[in-house]
Amino acid sequence: MADPDFDVLILGAGSGGYACALRAAQLGLKVGLVEKGNLGGTCLHVGCIPTKALLHAAEVADQTRESGQFGVRATLEGVDMAGVNAYKDGVVSRLFKGLTGLIKGRGITVIEGAGRLTGPREVTVDGTAYTGTHVVLASGSYSKSLPDLEIDGERVITSEQALRLDRVPASVVVLGGGVIGCEFASVWRSFGAEVTIVEALPRLLAAEDEASSKALERAFRKRKIAFRTGTSFRSVKTTDASVAVTVEGADGEQSVIEAELLLVAVGRGPVTEGLGYDEQGVAMDRGFVLADERCRTNLDGVYAVGDIVPGLQLAHRGFQQGILVAEDIAGLDPTPIDEAGIPRVTYSHPEVASVGLDEAQARTTYGDDGVETVTYDLGGNGKSQILKTQGFVKLVRRKDGPVVGVHLVGDRVGELIGEAQLIYNWEAYADDVAPLVHAHPTQNEALGEAHLALAGKPLHAHS
Ligand SMILES: Cc1cc2nc3c(=O)[nH]c(=O)nc-3n(C[C@H](O)[C@H](O)[C@H](O)COP(=O)(O)OP(=O)(O)OC[C@H]3O[C@@H](n4cnc5c(N)ncnc54)[C@H](O)[C@@H]3O)c2cc1C
C-alpha cells in the first residue's frame, strides 16, 4: 500500500479542526485540513466572535443611554446597523486573516471542498481521495429547528441570519432561553427592540445554577425583556411583515405573540449526516460521534473533536480537544479533559459565568449534608459599584473539602472565570484562596471575598 498523504488528515477547519492542525504541525506532523467553507468555522464567522462584537456594540448603546447616571450628558441618537455590521465584520476579517496566515505559516495543506469519509483513513474531496495515518472528524454543528417549524430566512430565522440583519427589528420572539437565545435577546433589547423569549424549561439558562438563572431573569425583567418559561412552541403564521407565534403554557393555555421576527435558538445538531461516518462503521448516537476521553472513536486511528462529540458545544472545548488529539497522535500522553472544568460564559447584560458543579449537582453527588455554599453580593465590591452592576459570586464546596463549583453573575464577570477555573481545577480549599492578594479595586476581589467568607473570616461582608 502507498504511503498515506498525511500524518493527520482533518475534516473540518472550525475551532476543533484548526486547533488540531496548528498543534500537529507544530509537533512536526504533516497535516491536511479539509474545509468546504471558511477556515475558522462557526465560532469565527457566525458564532462567538460576531455575537460578542454585537454584544459589545449593545453595551456601548446601553452606556450611552444610561450615561446620565455617571454625570455624563450623551444622547443615543440611534443604532446604525450598517455601522455595527461593518465593525463586527472588521473584527471577523482581521482574525480570519491572522488565522489564514498562521495555517499557511505552519505548512498545513488546506484542501478546499466538501469532504466525505470514504475509507477508515480516507477522505474524498471532489473526486480526489486523500489518505491519512490518522483522521480527525471535526465537521461541527448547525442550528436545529423543531418539527413543523420551517426556517424561511426572512421572518423565521436562525442565529446565522440574525447576524446578517441590516436593521434593528421592532420586535422579536426568541424561541429558546439558552445561551444563544439570551445573548440575542440582550443585544436586541439594548438596540431598542421589544423582545419576548419563549422557553420550554422552567427557567432561562436552565443548564446554570438556579440562583444564576433567577438573577438573570430579574435583570431581564428590569430591562423589560419579556420571557415565558415552561412554555412550548405550537405553531407560527408568517406574513410579509410579521409572525404570529402560538405558544402553550404549562397550564395548557394557548396564546399568540406577534412580532416582526422569530429567532429559532433551540440548540445545535451535529453535522454528520451524509459524510460517510456511519457507512465506515464510526460508532454514533443520534447523529453525534462517540469518542472516549482521548477523543478516540471506535475506529483505530480515527478521532473526533468539537461539537460533533456529545458534551458542551463550546469553542474552547474544541480547541482543547484538538490540541489533545494532536499530542496523543504525537505520543505525548496528554491529560484528558475534565468536562466539568470547562468554563461556561453567557455574555448577556448582565453576564453569567460558571465552572464546575452547580449546587443541585453537588448535592446529588455528595449528599445534602456534604455540601456548603456561600454567596457574596457584588454590592460589597467596589469595582462593581463603580460599574453600577449587580450580581454575585457563589461558591459551592464539598463540606470540609475543596471548591467544586463557582457561579458568577454581573457585567464583565466572564473575565473572572479564568481565576475561578484555576480554583476549581486545582481543587483549591477556601483557606488556599483566602490569603491571595487581589488588586483593588477589581471585580476579582469578589472571588477573594467569597473565599474569605467561606473560610469563616469575611472582610467586606457580614459574618
Ligand atoms: C451564535 C453562536 C454563538 C456562539 N458563541 C460562543 C461563545 O461565545 N463561546 C464559545 O466557546 N462558543 C460559542 N459558540 C459555539 C462555537 O461556535 C462552537 O462550539 C465551535 O465553533 C465548534 O467548533 P467545531 O470545530 O466543532 O465546529 P465548527 O466551528 O462548526 O466547524 C466545523 C467546520 O467543518 C466544516 N465542514 C463541515 N462539513 C464539512 C465537509 N463535509 N467537508 C469539509 N468541511 C466541512 C464547516 O464548514 C466548518 O467550517 C457559539 C455558537 C453560535 C452558533
PDBQT file of the ligand as one rigid body, heavy atoms in Angstrom, charges set to zero:
ROOT
HETATM    1  C1  LIG A 501     -24.377  32.199  17.641  1.00  0.00    +0.000 C 
HETATM    2  C2  LIG A 501     -23.317  31.381  18.302  1.00  0.00    +0.000 A 
HETATM    3  C3  LIG A 501     -22.550  31.936  19.317  1.00  0.00    +0.000 A 
HETATM    4  C4  LIG A 501     -21.559  31.192  19.936  1.00  0.00    +0.000 A 
HETATM    5  N1  LIG A 501     -20.814  31.775  20.918  1.00  0.00    +0.000 NA
HETATM    6  C5  LIG A 501     -19.848  31.080  21.525  1.00  0.00    +0.000 A 
HETATM    7  C6  LIG A 501     -19.019  31.674  22.520  1.00  0.00    +0.000 A 
HETATM    8  O1  LIG A 501     -19.166  32.847  22.846  1.00  0.00    +0.000 OA
HETATM    9  N2  LIG A 501     -18.054  30.922  23.088  1.00  0.00    +0.000 N 
HETATM   10  C7  LIG A 501     -17.865  29.608  22.750  1.00  0.00    +0.000 A 
HETATM   11  O2  LIG A 501     -16.982  28.968  23.302  1.00  0.00    +0.000 OA
HETATM   12  N3  LIG A 501     -18.631  29.006  21.805  1.00  0.00    +0.000 NA
HETATM   13  C8  LIG A 501     -19.609  29.710  21.188  1.00  0.00    +0.000 A 
HETATM   14  N4  LIG A 501     -20.344  29.118  20.195  1.00  0.00    +0.000 N 
HETATM   15  C9  LIG A 501     -20.104  27.694  19.881  1.00  0.00    +0.000 C 
HETATM   16  C10 LIG A 501     -18.875  27.517  18.967  1.00  0.00    +0.000 C 
HETATM   17  O3  LIG A 501     -19.039  28.302  17.818  1.00  0.00    +0.000 OA
HETATM   18  C11 LIG A 501     -18.745  26.048  18.611  1.00  0.00    +0.000 C 
HETATM   19  O4  LIG A 501     -18.682  25.283  19.796  1.00  0.00    +0.000 OA
HETATM   20  C12 LIG A 501     -17.469  25.786  17.800  1.00  0.00    +0.000 C 
HETATM   21  O5  LIG A 501     -17.474  26.542  16.620  1.00  0.00    +0.000 OA
HETATM   22  C13 LIG A 501     -17.387  24.288  17.471  1.00  0.00    +0.000 C 
HETATM   23  O6  LIG A 501     -16.238  24.038  16.748  1.00  0.00    +0.000 OA
HETATM   24  P1  LIG A 501     -16.163  22.773  15.763  1.00  0.00    +0.000 P 
HETATM   25  O7  LIG A 501     -14.772  22.745  15.264  1.00  0.00    +0.000 OA
HETATM   26  O8  LIG A 501     -16.712  21.582  16.398  1.00  0.00    +0.000 OA
HETATM   27  O9  LIG A 501     -17.186  23.110  14.582  1.00  0.00    +0.000 OA
HETATM   28  P2  LIG A 501     -17.381  24.328  13.604  1.00  0.00    +0.000 P 
HETATM   29  O10 LIG A 501     -16.808  25.578  14.124  1.00  0.00    +0.000 OA
HETATM   30  O11 LIG A 501     -18.827  24.309  13.257  1.00  0.00    +0.000 OA
HETATM   31  O12 LIG A 501     -16.505  23.935  12.348  1.00  0.00    +0.000 OA
HETATM   32  C14 LIG A 501     -16.783  22.849  11.527  1.00  0.00    +0.000 C 
HETATM   33  C15 LIG A 501     -16.202  23.130  10.168  1.00  0.00    +0.000 C 
HETATM   34  O13 LIG A 501     -16.341  21.965   9.385  1.00  0.00    +0.000 OA
HETATM   35  C16 LIG A 501     -16.672  22.341   8.061  1.00  0.00    +0.000 C 
HETATM   36  N5  LIG A 501     -17.324  21.194   7.422  1.00  0.00    +0.000 N 
HETATM   37  C17 LIG A 501     -18.467  20.579   7.768  1.00  0.00    +0.000 A 
HETATM   38  N6  LIG A 501     -18.715  19.561   6.934  1.00  0.00    +0.000 NA
HETATM   39  C18 LIG A 501     -17.697  19.529   6.061  1.00  0.00    +0.000 A 
HETATM   40  C19 LIG A 501     -17.392  18.701   4.951  1.00  0.00    +0.000 A 
HETATM   41  N7  LIG A 501     -18.170  17.699   4.583  1.00  0.00    +0.000 N 
HETATM   42  N8  LIG A 501     -16.254  18.946   4.272  1.00  0.00    +0.000 NA
HETATM   43  C20 LIG A 501     -15.435  19.992   4.620  1.00  0.00    +0.000 A 
HETATM   44  N9  LIG A 501     -15.688  20.796   5.631  1.00  0.00    +0.000 NA
HETATM   45  C21 LIG A 501     -16.801  20.565   6.362  1.00  0.00    +0.000 A 
HETATM   46  C22 LIG A 501     -17.603  23.533   8.255  1.00  0.00    +0.000 C 
HETATM   47  O14 LIG A 501     -17.665  24.332   7.082  1.00  0.00    +0.000 OA
HETATM   48  C23 LIG A 501     -16.946  24.237   9.427  1.00  0.00    +0.000 C 
HETATM   49  O15 LIG A 501     -16.026  25.223   8.999  1.00  0.00    +0.000 OA
HETATM   50  C24 LIG A 501     -21.337  29.853  19.534  1.00  0.00    +0.000 A 
HETATM   51  C25 LIG A 501     -22.091  29.282  18.500  1.00  0.00    +0.000 A 
HETATM   52  C26 LIG A 501     -23.060  30.037  17.888  1.00  0.00    +0.000 A 
HETATM   53  C27 LIG A 501     -23.853  29.431  16.774  1.00  0.00    +0.000 C 
ENDROOT
TORSDOF 0
